[in-house]
Amino acid sequence: MGEKGIAFFSGGKDGLYALHLAEESGIDVPYLLALKTTIGLSPHWENLGPLKTLAEATGKELLTFDMGSGSGALAEFIGSLGVDYLIAGDVLLEDHRKWVEGLAEKAGIDALEPIWGRNTLGLAENMLKDGFEWAIIAVDREKLPHKALGYTFRSKDDLEGFLEAYPHVDPVGEFGEFHTVVLASPLFEERFELEINSVEEGDRYNWLRFGLVRA
């Protein structure tokens, strides 16, 4: 019997690319896990409806967990699923990677971080080369302007144009400069377009309420 995993899922590019690489390595990933956080508003969770659409496009089961129950309860939940790996898309944030590793250890499984330590410009270029496309759904208002909301990365030219306009920003937004939703990837049977419904303001982020339209 092959190895199985569960992948953290927010609809963003890093987590889904980590999932893609895990599957490329031969791991079966039947579950996606979306978290309702307790550390402030999440533009991903606020758009859970469209994220369910993305999960359906992968053909995987979307599980949700309220972090109000605590990390211990989350570890117990993950450990009950009969998987071997907890897959996450951390790149440079050591504290979050340690949290994932601790969670996996409590669940009795291994943490898998396929994109950990990558050069972020090369990582963004590889995502595009591998067929990923994504759009910005939230921006840290101290680091990016309102007009960056909805910016879509479909080619290397889009990436280069963005970095030329905002050279101070990490290419994958690893330090919270922006958050994304994936519109196309090898994981989906279809492509999507972003439909902006409204622009909202949070304590730190300007963010979108959005829909996903099949392209």
ZATOR-500661 format. One record per atom (N, C-alpha, C): y, x, z. Coordinates in steps of 0.1 Angstrom, whole numbers, padded with zeros to 4 digits, always signed. Layout:
// residues N
YXZ...
END
This chain:
// residues 215
-0012+0008+0000+0000+0000+0000+0012+0009+0000+0022+0006-0009+0034+0014-0010+0044+0012+0002+0053+0021+0003+0063+0020+0013+0074+0010+0010+0079+0003+0021+0089-0007+0019+0102-0004+0027+0113-0010+0023+0125-0008+0029+0134-0020+0030+0144-0020+0039+0154-0030+0039+0167-0022+0038+0176-0028+0030+0189-0021+0027+0201-0029+0032+0210-0022+0038+0222-0028+0042+0229-0033+0029+0236-0044+0030+0241-0051+0018+0255-0057+0022+0265-0053+0014+0278-0059+0016+0283-0063+0002+0275-0061-0008+0280-0063-0022+0287-0051-0028+0290-0041-0019+0297-0029-0024+0289-0019-0031+0295-0010-0038+0289-0001-0047+0280+0009-0039+0284+0015-0028+0277+0025-0021+0263+0021-0017+0263+0009-0010+0250+0004-0005+0241+0000-0016+0246-0006-0027+0237-0010-0038+0233+0003-0046+0241+0013-0047+0236+0025-0054+0226+0032-0045+0227+0032-0032+0217+0038-0024+0204+0030-0025+0204+0017-0026+0193+0009-0029+0186+0012-0042+0194+0014-0052+0189+0017-0066+0182+0030-0065+0188+0040-0058+0181+0053-0058+0168+0053-0050+0168+0045-0039+0156+0043-0031+0145+0037-0040+0148+0027-0048+0138+0021-0056+0134+0031-0067+0143+0039-0072+0139+0049-0082+0129+0059-0077+0130+0061-0064+0120+0070-0057+0107+0064-0054+0106+0051-0057+0093+0044-0055+0091+0035-0043+0102+0033-0036+0102+0025-0024+0105+0010-0028+0096+0001-0024+0098-0013-0026+0108-0018-0016+0119-0025-0020+0129-0030-0011+0130-0045-0013+0122-0053-0005+0122-0068-0006+0134-0074+0001+0141-0067+0010+0151-0074+0018+0165-0067+0017+0175-0075+0017+0189-0071+0019+0194-0076+0032+0203-0068+0039+0207-0072+0052+0223-0072+0052+0229-0083+0054+0243-0084+0056+0247-0087+0070+0256-0079+0075+0260-0080+0090+0273-0088+0091+0274-0097+0101+0286-0103+0106+0291-0094+0117+0302-0086+0114+0306-0076+0124+0315-0082+0135+0316-0074+0145+0324-0078+0157+0336-0069+0158+0339-0060+0148+0350-0050+0149+0361-0054+0140+0364-0066+0138+0375-0071+0130+0370-0078+0117+0380-0083+0110+0377-0091+0098+0370-0082+0088+0359-0088+0081+0353-0081+0070+0355-0089+0058+0362-0082+0048+0364-0089+0035+0351-0092+0028+0340-0085+0031+0327-0088+0025+0321-0100+0031+0321-0101+0044+0315-0113+0051+0323-0125+0047+0336-0124+0046+0345-0136+0043+0342-0141+0029+0335-0133+0021+0331-0137+0007+0316-0138+0006+0309-0143+0017+0295-0144+0017+0289-0152+0006+0296-0162+0002+0291-0171-0009+0288-0163-0022+0298-0156-0027+0296-0147-0039+0286-0136-0037+0285-0131-0025+0275-0121-0022+0261-0127-0023+0259-0139-0019+0246-0146-0021+0243-0146-0036+0253-0148-0044+0250-0148-0059+0245-0135-0063+0251-0124-0058+0247-0110-0062+0233-0108-0057+0230-0112-0044+0216-0110-0039+0206-0117-0047+0209-0129-0052+0200-0137-0060+0198-0129-0073+0208-0123-0078+0207-0115-0091+0198-0103-0090+0196-0098-0077+0186-0087-0075+0172-0092-0073+0170-0105-0071+0157-0111-0068+0151-0108-0055+0160-0103-0046+0156-0099-0032+0160-0110-0022+0154-0110-0010+0158-0119+0000+0169-0114+0008+0180-0122+0009+0191-0119+0017+0190-0123+0032+0190-0114+0041+0190-0117+0055+0204-0114+0061+0207-0122+0071+0220-0120+0078+0218-0119+0093+0227-0111+0099+0226-0109+0113+0240-0108+0119+0242-0115+0131+0254-0115+0138+0254-0104+0148+0263-0094+0146+0264-0083+0155+0268-0086+0169+0273-0099+0171+0276-0103+0185+0263-0103+0194+0252-0103+0188+0239-0102+0195+0236-0087+0200+0243-0078+0194+0241-0064+0198+0232-0056+0189+0234-0042+0190+0225-0033+0182+0211-0034+0186+0208-0036+0199+0194-0036+0203+0187-0048+0197+0193-0059+0196+0187-0071+0190+0185-0069+0175+0195-0062+0169+0194-0059+0155+0182-0050+0152+0180-0039+0160+0169-0030+0159+0155-0038+0160+0155-0047+0170+0143-0055+0172+0140-0063+0160+0150-0069+0154+0149-0078+0142+0144-0070+0130+0150-0058+0128+0145-0049+0117+0131-0045+0119+0128-0041+0131+0114-0037+0134+0104-0047+0132+0108-0060+0132+0098-0071+0131+0094-0074+0116+0101-0067+0107+0100-0070+0093+0089-0063+0085+0083-0053+0092+0072-0046+0086+0076-0036+0075+0088-0030+0076+0093-0021+0066+0092-0007+0072+0093+0003+0063+0092+0017+0066+0106+0024+0067+0116+0018+0060+0129+0025+0059+0140+0015+0061+0151+0020+0067+0164+0014+0067+0173+0022+0058+0178+0015+0047+0185+0022+0037+0200+0019+0038+0208+0030+0038+0223+0028+0039+0230+0037+0029+0242+0034+0026+0250+0041+0016+0261+0049+0022+0259+0056+0033+0269+0065+0039+0270+0078+0030+0282+0083+0029+0284+0095+0022+0289+0107+0031+0299+0104+0038+0306+0115+0046+0308+0111+0061+0307+0099+0064+0311+0094+0078+0299+0096+0087+0300+0107+0095+0289+0112+0104+0286+0101+0115+0296+0095+0120+0294+0086+0131+0286+0074+0127+0289+0069+0115+0281+0057+0110+0267+0061+0106+0265+0073+0101+0252+0078+0098+0243+0079+0111+0250+0084+0121+0242+0085+0134+0239+0072+0140+0248+0062+0138+0244+0048+0142+0232+0043+0134+0232+0045+0121+0221+0040+0113+0208+0047+0118+0209+0060+0120+0197+0068+0124+0192+0063+0138+0201+0060+0147+0197+0055+0160+0191+0041+0159+0196+0033+0150+0191+0019+0148+0177+0020+0143+0175+0028+0133+0162+0030+0127+0152+0035+0137+0156+0045+0145+0147+0050+0155+0143+0039+0165+0152+0031+0170+0149+0020+0179+0139+0010+0172+0141+0008+0159+0132-0001+0152+0119+0004+0148+0117+0017+0151+0104+0024+0148+0102+0027+0134+0113+0029+0126+0112+0032+0112+0121+0044+0109+0122+0048+0096+0130+0060+0092+0143+0055+0086+0154+0062+0088+0166+0060+0081+0166+0067+0068+0171+0061+0057+0172+0067+0044+0186+0066+0039+0192+0078+0037+0206+0078+0032+0206+0086+0019+0203+0080+0008+0202+0087-0005+0214+0093-0010+0226+0089-0006+0238+0095-0012+0246+0103-0002+0240+0106+0010+0246+0114+0020+0250+0128+0015+0263+0132+0018+0267+0145+0015+0271+0148+0001+0271+0138-0007+0274+0140-0022+0289+0143-0023+0292+0150-0034+0306+0151-0038+0310+0137-0043+0321+0132-0038+0324+0118-0040+0329+0115-0055+0336+0125-0061+0339+0123-0075+0327+0123-0084+0318+0133-0081+0305+0133-0089+0297+0120-0087+0297+0115-0074+0290+0103-0071+0295+0091-0079+0309+0090-0079+0315+0079-0087+0311+0080-0101+0311+0092-0107+0308+0094-0121+0293+0091-0123+0285+0094-0114+0270+0091-0116+0268+0076-0115+0275+0069-0106+0273+0055-0106+0277+0048-0119+0288+0052-0125+0292+0047-0138+0281+0050-0149+0277+0063-0149+0267+0067-0159+0254+0059-0157+0251+0055-0145+0238+0048-0143+0240+0033-0145+0251+0028-0150+0253+0014-0153+0259+0006-0142+0265+0012-0132+0272+0004-0122+0286+0002-0126+0291-0010-0123+0305-0014-0125+0310-0021-0113+0322-0019-0108+0327-0025-0096+0342-0028-0096+0346-0037-0087+0360-0040-0086+0365-0039-0072+0377-0036-0070+0383-0035-0056+0386-0049-0051+0381-0051-0039+0384-0064-0032+0392-0063-0020+0395-0051-0015+0403-0049-0003+0409-0036-0004+0422-0035+0001+0429-0022+0001+0435-0020+0015+0435-0008+0020+0442-0004+0032+0457-0004+0028+0465-0012+0034+0479-0013+0029+0487-0001+0031+0482+0008+0040+0490+0021+0042+0486+0031+0032+0475+0028+0024+0470+0039+0015+0470+0034+0000+0470+0021-0002+0470+0016-0016+0479+0003-0017+0486+0001-0028+0494-0010-0030+0486-0023-0033+0493-0034-0031+0487-0047-0034+0481-0048-0048+0488-0041-0058+0485-0043-0072+0471-0036-0075+0466-0028-0066+0453-0022-0068+0441-0032-0066+0444-0043-0059+0434-0054-0058+0429-0059-0071+0416-0060-0073+0411-0064-0086+0409-0053-0096+0413-0041-0093+0411-0030-0103+0396-0029-0105+0392-0028-0118+0378-0027-0121+0374-0014-0128+0363-0009-0123+0358+0004-0128+0346+0001-0137+0348+0002-0150+0337+0000-0159+0334+0013-0167+0342+0023-0166+0340+0035-0174+0347+0047-0167+0343+0059-0172+0349+0071-0166+0365+0071-0168+0369+0065-0179+0384+0063-0181+0390+0055-0171+0384+0044-0166+0389+0036-0155+0390+0044-0143+0380+0052-0140+0380+0061-0128+0391+0071-0129+0392+0078-0140+0403+0088-0141+0417+0082-0140+0418+0070-0146+0431+0064-0145+0435+0060-0131+0425+0055-0124+0428+0052-0110+0432+0064-0101+0424+0075-0103+0427+0087-0095+0440+0094-0100+0444+0092-0112+0457+0097-0116+0468+0090-0110+0466+0076-0108+0476+0068-0102+0477+0070-0087+0465+0073-0081+0464+0074-0066+0456+0086-0063+0462+0098-0065+0454+0111-0063+0451+0113-0048+0457+0106-0039+0455+0109-0025+0443+0101-0019+0437+0093-0028+0426+0084-0024+0412+0090-0028+0403+0089-0019+0389+0093-0022+0383+0085-0033+0376+0092-0043+0371+0085-0054+0362+0073-0051+0355+0073-0040+0347+0061-0037+0352+0054-0025+0365+0057-0020+0371+0050-0009+0363+0053+0004+0357+0065+0005+0348+0067+0017+0355+0066+0030+0368+0068+0030+0376+0068+0043+0383+0054+0045+0377+0044+0039+0383+0031+0041+0395+0027+0033+0398+0035+0023+0410+0032+0015+0409+0019+0007+0396+0016+0003+0394+0004-0004+0379+0000-0003+0377-0013-0005+0363-0018-0005+0360-0025-0019+0348-0026-0022+0344-0030-0036+0333-0041-0036+0332-0047-0048+0321-0056-0051+0315-0051-0064+0302-0050-0065+0296-0046-0078+0295-0058-0087+0298-0055-0100+0298-0065-0110+0287-0063-0120+0281-0051-0121+0270-0049-0130+0262-0037-0125+0249-0037-0126+0241-0026-0122+0227-0028-0127+0218-0018-0127+0204-0019-0131+0197-0029-0122+0202-0032-0111+0195-0041-0101+0197-0056-0105+0207-0059-0114+0209-0073-0117+0204-0076-0131+0200-0088-0133+0196-0093-0146+0208-0097-0154+0220-0098-0148+0232-0102-0156+0244-0094-0151+0255-0096-0158+0268-0090-0154+0277-0101-0150+0287-0097-0142+0297-0106-0136+0311-0102-0138+0320-0112-0138+0334-0109-0138+0340-0114-0125+0350-0107-0120+0357-0111-0108+0367-0122-0110+0366-0133-0102+0375-0144-0103+0383-0144-0090+0396-0141-0091+0404-0140-0079+0409-0154-0075+0406-0159-0063+0410-0172-0058+0423-0171-0050+0424-0161-0041+0436-0159-0033+0437-0145-0028+0449-0140-0024+0451-0128-0017+0454-0130-0003+0447-0124+0006+0449-0126+0021+0454-0113+0027+0459-0114+0039+0464-0103+0047+0457-0102+0060+0450-0091+0063+0444-0089+0076+0452-0079+0084+0447-0074+0096+0454-0065+0104+0456-0051+0096+0447-0047+0089+0447-0034+0082+0447-0036+0067+0440-0046+0062+0437-0047+0048+0444-0059+0041+0448-0057+0029+0450-0069+0020+0437-0070+0012+0433-0083+0011+0419-0085+0006+0419-0098-0002+0409-0099-0010+0407-0111-0019+0396-0120-0014+0399-0133-0016+0389-0143-0017+0386-0145-0032+0373-0144-0035+0370-0143-0049+0357-0151-0052+0355-0153-0065+0343-0158-0070+0337-0148-0080+0325-0150-0084+0318-0142-0094+0314-0151-0106+0318-0148-0118+0315-0156-0129+0306-0148-0138+0295-0153-0142+0286-0146-0151+0292-0143-0164+0292-0130-0168+0299-0126-0180+0291-0130-0193
END
